[in-house]
């Protein structure tokens, strides 16, 4: 089965989006640990100026996906186009250095013996001097590097090194920038602000980018669309909002955000569950036994001596608390509450479900 990711229709004006990356029925065999997987088959398109994130567990094929675009690995079948030019098909093999692809790595890979200035212009050193200086001026202004041009990498903070690495990547004006967990070596306190800064710069530069990350919050916050991979297969490609609220597979529902799956059974126009009755959905009519996805913000809990739920765990998250509630059957639910609500363990609670929409999967 071919997984297809639909791209937006192009407009007729010159500023309209167009496909920068195109995979057509791509397949590639790879190994993760002792297991052998196959990436694909997949057909997908990435629009100009789009920032796409790739999420998935370790070994799901995220970095392999980038390597195929960069030309560091060749698929077994299919076609790859970059900027409307075929770079791989049964008769074409365009090498990595001729694909006009920029890559940012986890460790920045800056040259320690070169100044910031020389690091940035390294990839355009063959350009005419005036063009090279003009591009350097654009990048130093865009990334706030003017005061650091004569410093060496070891004299910079991690965030400053990140900006230099991005400037060097953008200098040759690549068709697409591939970022392989670019913030993994940055302190957690700085990651959120640096991630937003990188996004702003990529958008300002009009760059098409693919961002591999293990951090779901990072992906949901930054990406225009997200690819969710699982053992080499595309589970879903969608906007962050759609992935969180309307997951198409149980894997996506469990992988994105916090969720539990409450057993239920269709009866007439309703779904019967341990904690109440939910409205019937026509799309569920082919199933009898179901699992309903329940997010923590769907669960409303109120302390009550006659409540069927019991608080068995509490996690303090600063602005809120996450409570784990044990039901008589042994099933557990999660519920988020404001930080000032401080229920002790063992508190009995009444539970109501406030689902904006019902997402369910066959048992």
Secondary structure as UniProt FT lines:
FT   STRAND          3..4
FT   TURN            14..15
FT   STRAND          19..32
FT   TURN            33..34
FT   STRAND          35..47
FT   TURN            48..49
FT   STRAND          51..55
FT   TURN            58..59
FT   HELIX           62..70
FT   STRAND          77..82
FT   TURN            83..84
FT   STRAND          85..89
FT   TURN            90..91
FT   STRAND          92..93
FT   HELIX           96..98
FT   STRAND          101..104
FT   TURN            106..107
FT   TURN            112..113
FT   HELIX           116..121
FT   HELIX           122..124
FT   TURN            125..126
FT   HELIX           129..143
FT   HELIX           146..148
FT   TURN            149..150
FT   HELIX           153..155
FT   HELIX           158..171
FT   STRAND          176..180
FT   TURN            182..185
FT   HELIX           188..204
FT   TURN            205..206
FT   STRAND          208..212
FT   HELIX           216..222
FT   STRAND          225..230
FT   TURN            231..232
FT   STRAND          233..238
FT   HELIX           240..245
FT   HELIX           250..255
FT   STRAND          260..267
FT   TURN            268..269
FT   STRAND          270..273
FT   TURN            274..275
FT   STRAND          276..279
FT   HELIX           282..284
FT   TURN            285..286
FT   STRAND          289..294
FT   HELIX           296..298
FT   STRAND          299..303
FT   TURN            305..306
FT   STRAND          309..316
FT   STRAND          320..326
FT   TURN            328..329
FT   STRAND          332..338
FT   TURN            339..340
FT   TURN            345..346
FT   STRAND          348..353
FT   STRAND          360..362
//
